[in-house]
Amino acid sequence: ERMELARRVRYHTELLQTVARSSPQIEVAWDLSNVRASLRFLADNAHAANGSAAKVAAKVFERTTDSESRTLCLDVLSQINDKTARKEMLRLFRDQQPNSEWRASVAERLRKAVNEGERIKPSDAKTVLAEIGQP
């Protein structure tokens, strides 16, 4: 069962890597329902995903303007409990316009990770809060 889950996570991660490399604007070249299905799978199974899934979710976020897809990307990043996911979220936070709704959404998710304690090391929490600010 674990091997099957790992295989499926790898499949969806590789599909999204292909999607992210194929076009600067994903919705032009891909059927978004397929992209969203892969993102949903990774978000629902984040416990079995790793830094590769986090990196590809961040790339997809950058290459789409579709709100639902972007939200799913943030769901993937929020659910993966590793340093790569937090690093990608911080990078997305920095890349967004200062007053954008996406910057606020990323900041909210980072704050939640800090508040949940076990999801982020105290030293990393200080770094995150220094950059995104207190709630």
Secondary structure, DSSP 4 states (H G I P E B T S, - for coil): -HHHHHHHHHHHHHHHHHHHHH-SSHHHHS-HHHHHHHHHHHHHTGGG--HHHHHHHHHHHHT---HHHHHHHHHHHHHS-SHHHHHHHHHHHHHS-TT-HHHHHHHHHHHHHHHTSTTS-HHHHHHHHHHH---
